[in-house]
Amino acid sequence: MVANAEFLSDNHQMDSEAHHNCWHSSPKRRFRSKTMSASFEHNLQKWIALVLVVWLFSFTELTAATHKSVRREQRQATYCNPVDLPYRFQLAGSSRREAADPTVITFRGEYWLFPSVSGGYWHSKDVLHWSFIEGKGYPVEAYAPTALVMDGKVYLTMGHTTKLFVTDDPLSGRWKEAADFGREYNDPALFLDDDGRLYMYYGLSGEDVLHITELDPKDGFKAIRTVSVPESRSPATRGWEVPGDSNTNFESQPWIEGSWMNKYKGRYYLQYAAPGTEFKTYADGVLTSREPTGPFSYADYSPFSFKPAGFISGAGHSSTFAGLDGRFWHFSTMSISMREPFERRLGMFPAHFTKEGALVTDTYLGDYPHYVEGDRGLTGWMLLSRKKATSASSTIEGHAPGLAVDEDIRTWWSAKTGNPGEWFQIDLGRPKVIEAIQINFADEGSTAHGRSQDVYKYILEVSGDADTWSIAIDHGDTGRDSPDDFEVLPRALTARYVRIRNIHSPNEAKFSLSDLRVFGKGNVPMPDQVSGVTIDRDPADPRHATIHWQAADRAEFYVVRLGVNANELTQNYQIYDGATSAEIRSLSVGVSYCVAVDAVNERGVTKAVTTTKMP
């Protein structure tokens, strides 16, 4: 502010000199200037300068505070998959959490999220902070709910029931029966067209295809007509429909399921899920038509929602919906499937329609922190913790500390107990800027069933030397029931060591972590660009190709992107551990692809500037 004051003072002196010269331009004014008090004029100039300085200082401080508030607000308005929710334990079988098959709608200016077997549903004003509502009056433990807004009310049905339910107050949790279809529609999706006609899309089968039934809302929602969608199954020509974590279970048939319908600019987009919810390759394909009941054409860029690698995989059985700002989101089912095939989480991805009319879901580094507003892109906070040195207070056999930094939700470290004082520590190797932490608790040894009334309590600390520690996150008193707890730090911290100390582990569980993921920036140069990309497509099975590339300096891992044109590389595979080739088995027969390979490290992503054509 001293420089500003000097600048203002100098300007006022210049103005004073010009003013003085002007007053001396006539005898009258010369006489008046002589009679004016020189000291008064000087004091007036000083007073004006002081007022301007104070005003400028106040304005600057206010602007800085406003910008700081905006930056802080934007910093907090981030998310990291899986969606941070208090996932409920299932009521029977092994103790494991589950939420899947999401339907999301907007109603009265809020978002309403209906997942499978969760005892109720959630609502939110911003898709970031969710509040749970206990459901009453409908089968709250059924799978695959679908919801629809019609005539100022919300209608709800689900798999394995013949009933349709309705409420005009979903916040109350109370529903009543609206109709009986007289039959079940499994994995259903209700769709109300612009002309008021109502359709049910459905199908859940290892052999059959999807079906469509038109319903009459004026006559008890009775069926008017039913058609089949043969285009919704073809694993012989669509590699991504083949079962398995790598689409290699050729002797098995895929489960075709998870219908959802969107209408955009006069075209109908019928999405469907395959090959099975327990696989990393669980994905959504899309069929398009000019009519709500077809005939449909297979979109050759399918799967349009695909996440076969990374910390948590799977992006199938989803709902694609326009947010309150008009932009689209895609909520998906993500797979863990270790304690039981239906052990699952929810994923949230930006989606959009291209100018050519393609439906695209952005799953690129889809379990890294993203902004929920603006361009909804990556924050640029990179993963700092993968494969770093670890230590722990204790360990049980088969769950070593290194499994909590291996970037795989299907493995985990566990202490011997859930007692206070158990701890887990990461050495990042050197001081690094830390922006956010994702703490994924593994519930090892949990005995819980149903919604947990108990919560995790912990303290997370950081240090530069492993001797002096500072608390970065303190949930030691109140705690949270959040198995995938994403915590954005109030401000960035620089530290080498990260330690989490157990205060209380709920439900008789041992203190255990599937991964403690540290996000920020490493003080390293960006990786070089990838070069030397070559592609071998299998002539005997065009669903399969092998992609090779030359190692890039400073790359920690690679992301292989592919798509039907260079502008929309919608599929991506994360390739770790120094590998410079990738086996791709998600391709469609008769479709050509463009391929790009990006290099990634703790500093950021060096994207490819060119693509390579796949024959």
C-alpha positions, -999 to +999 in steps of 0.1 A: +000+000+000+030+024+004+036+023-033-001+030-040+001+059-015+032+073-032+015+070-066-016+088-054+005+115-037+025+121-069-006+124-090-022+149-066+010+170-067+008+170-105-029+180-104-020+208-079+007+222-102-017+222-131-044+237-110-020+264-097-009+273-133-045+276-144-054+300-115-025+322-125-039+326-160-056+359-153-051+389-130-082+382-110-072+346-104-037+357-095-051+380-069-074+352-056-045+327-054-025+351-034-053+356-009-060+318-005-042+302+023-014+280+010-015+258+041-052+252+037-047+241+001-019+218+010-038+202+039-068+197+016-047+179-009-033+156+018-068+149+031-081+139-003-050+117-009-056+100+025-093+093+017-084+078-017-057+056-001-081+043+026-108+037+000-084+019-023-070-002+006-105-012+017-116-021-019-084-041-024-089-060+009-126-066+001-118-079-034-090-101-020-114-115+006-140-121-020-115-139-043-103-159-014-138-169-006-145-179-042-113-199-043-121-217-011-156-224-022-144-238-055-118-258-037-144-274-015-168-280-044-149-311-056-157-348-055-138-380-059-153-414-068-166-435-054-193-410-043-188-401-006-219-416+010-227-436+042-232-468+023-255-492+042-245-527+052-267-554+036-293-571+058-281-607+054-251-627+044-215-614+049-211-580+064-206-557+034-218-524+021-237-519-011-254-492-032-259-497-070-283-493-100-288-456-093-317-435-106-313-398-103-340-372-111-346-336-104-378-325-086-387-291-071-352-278-075-334-307-058-317-340-069-332-373-057-310-404-058-327-438-056-302-468-053-308-505-048-314-521-014-306-491+007-337-487+029-345-454+014-329-427-008-310-394-008-316-359-018-293-330-025-293-294-037-259-296-054-251-333-062-223-330-037-239-330-002-266-357+002-291-363+030-307-397+036-345-402+037-359-434+051-385-448+027-419-460+038-448-476+019-429-494-008-404-523-010-373-504+003-351-535-001-358-541-038-332-538-065-331-513-094-355-486-086-367-462-113-384-428-106-403-404-128-418-369-124-453-367-138-482-342-130-463-327-102-457-360-084-429-386-082-437-421-093-415-450-082-412-487-090-384-513-089-375-548-098-393-578-084-426-560-077-458-555-097-466-522-080-462-485-088-459-460-060-464-422-058-458-392-036-461-355-038-437-351-009-406-373-013-389-354+016-414-371+039-403-406+028-439-417+026-453-433-005-486-449-015-496-474-041-506-458-074-512-489-096-506-526-100-490-535-133-501-571-130-466-583-138-429-575-129-406-553-149-371-562-138-344-535-141-371-511-151-368-476-165-398-453-168-398-427-195-424-400-202-422-386-237-429-350-247-464-360-261-474-375-227-470-411-237-454-433-210-430-462-216-413-489-195-379-501-207-367-533-189-347-565-191-324-585-168-312-617-184-282-638-193-299-649-225-327-624-234-327-588-248-343-556-236-380-550-240-403-520-241-439-517-229-461-487-235-483-479-204-516-460-202-514-437-172-551-428-177-562-465-174-544-477-143-510-479-161-521-509-181-499-523-209-508-510-243-482-529-264-448-545-260-418-547-284-384-563-281-350-547-287-329-573-305-301-548-310-294-549-273-273-581-273-244-591-295-213-603-276-200-620-308-195-586-324-191-564-293-161-572-272-172-551-242-203-573-238-181-604-232-180-612-194-149-610-172-126-583-157-108-582-191-137-594-213-121-628-217-148-652-203-158-663-238-178-693-227-201-672-206-231-651-217-234-615-206-261-601-185-280-575-205-297-551-180-299-516-166-321-498-192-323-460-193-338-437-218-330-401-228-344-379-255-322-352-270-330-330-300-356-354-312-335-386-310-340-414-285-310-428-266-316-462-250-287-472-228-281-507-215-255-524-192-232-554-198-215-578-192-222-581-154-222-560-123-193-579-106-168-572-134-144-543-138-156-540-174-192-533-163-202-506-188-231-489-207-237-491-244-263-471-263-288-476-291-305-447-309-337-443-328-361-417-341-390-434-323-393-444-286-399-480-295-374-484-323-362-498-345-328-490-329-293-487-343-262-497-323-240-467-316-205-479-327-188-457-301-202-479-274-195-485-246-201-448-240-196-452-202-165-474-195-140-476-167-121-509-166-091-498-146-080-476-117-086-475-080-123-485-085-137-498-118-171-502-134-194-476-149-226-496-158-263-497-150-266-459-148-289-429-151-281-400-174-299-368-164-298-331-169-287-312-138-304-281-125-281-260-147-290-281-178-257-300-181-258-338-179-245-361-153-241-399-154-245-418-121-231-454-124-226-487-105-189-493-096-176-528-086-158-541-055-173-576-055-149-592-031-170-603-001-200-609-024-207-601-061-231-573-051-206-554-030-207-521-049-205-483-048-217-454-069-198-433-094-206-398-107-193-387-141-199-356-163-218-365-195-227-345-227-240-348-262-216-339-289-226-317-318-228-349-339-253-363-315-231-388-297-237-394-260-204-393-241-194-400-205-161-386-191-145-414-171-109-402-178-090-406-144-126-409-131-116-417-095-093-386-092-107-353-078-129-334-101-147-300-099-185-302-096-189-268-113-172-249-141-159-273-167-164-302-142-129-313-151-100-327-132-087-305-104-051-313-114-044-328-079-025-360-088-021-392-068+010-390-045+007-422-025+007-451-050+033-477-041+050-455-016+067-469+015+044-477+044+044-487+080+017-497+105+011-504+141+002-540+134-008-563+105-029-594+100-018-621+075-028-615+040-034-577+045+000-561+044+004-523+047+015-520+010-021-531+000-033-497+012-013-478-014-017-502-044-045-482-061-069-511-059-101-510-038-103-549-039-072-552-016-067-538+018-044-535+048-057-544+082-044-539+118-049-567+142-075-548+162-099-519+160-085-504+192-075-468+197-038-463+189-037-485+158-021-464+130-010-465+094+017-443+078+029-434+043+063-419+034+058-399+002+096-400-004+101-362-002+080-332+008+050-327-015+021-303-017-010-321-004-045-308-014-069-336-004-071-371+011-094-400+003-097-425+032-112-457+021-120-479+051-122-516+045-145-528+073-123-558+080-141-581+105-172-560+106-203-577+120-228-549+109-260-555+090-283-526+081-276-489+085-247-483+108-254-463+140-217-463+147-190-442+130-153-440+122-133-417+144-098-409+135-071-382+133-050-377+102-016-360+107+012-348+085+049-343+091+081-332+074+104-355+095+082-382+111+089-367+145+069-335+147+033-340+136+005-315+127-032-325+126-046-321+091-081-337+096-096-342+131-126-365+133-116-378+167-147-367+185-177-367+162-165-390+134-183-399+102-199-430+088-181-427+054-163-457+041-149-436+012-143-404+031-131-377+007-116-347+026-104-315+009-080-297+031-089-261+040-056-251+024-027-269+008+000-284+031+035-294+024+046-327+040+065-359+035+047-382+059+010-389+063-003-408+092-038-418+103-045-428+139-075-448+149-097-434+177-126-457+171-135-484+145-172-491+143-192-524+143-164-545+158-143-540+127-105-539+127-088-507+117-084-513+080-079-494+048-084-504+012-064-473+002-053-441+018-051-419-013-031-387-010-037-360-037-016-330-046+015-321-066+049-337-067+079-315-073+090-333-104+091-323-141+062-333-163+065-366-182+076-366-218+051-373-245+045-408-256+058-418-290+061-449-312+025-461-309+018-492-329-014-513-330-019-550-338-056-559-343-063-596-342-076-607-377-091-638-361-110-618-335-113-581-343-127-575-308-091-577-297-061-555-303-027-551-287-014-515-285+024-508-280+043-476-273+078-465-263+084-456-227+082-419-219+107-403-195+093-396-160+060-414-167+047-433-137+018-448-157-001-444-190-036-439-201-046-455-234-075-437-250-095-449-280-126-439-298-143-439-333-128-405-341-099-384-330-121-358-313-140-383-291-117-408-275-143-421-251-128-453-238-097-453-216-074-478-199-049-470-171-018-491-175+006-494-145+039-508-134+061-498-163+041-517-189+043-503-225+016-523-241-021-529-235-045-557-244-078-542-255-108-566-258-137-541-258-138-534-295-167-538-319-163-558-351-163-537-382-155-505-364-122-486-369-107-467-340-083-439-332-058-444-304-038-420-282-015-428-252-009-402-224+018-402-199+011-394-162+031-387-131+027-368-098+030-335-116+003-340-141-007-355-175+011-351-208-016-358-233-009-371-268-011-345-295-017-370-323-037-402-327-029-435-344-054-452-366-064-487-357-069-509-388 
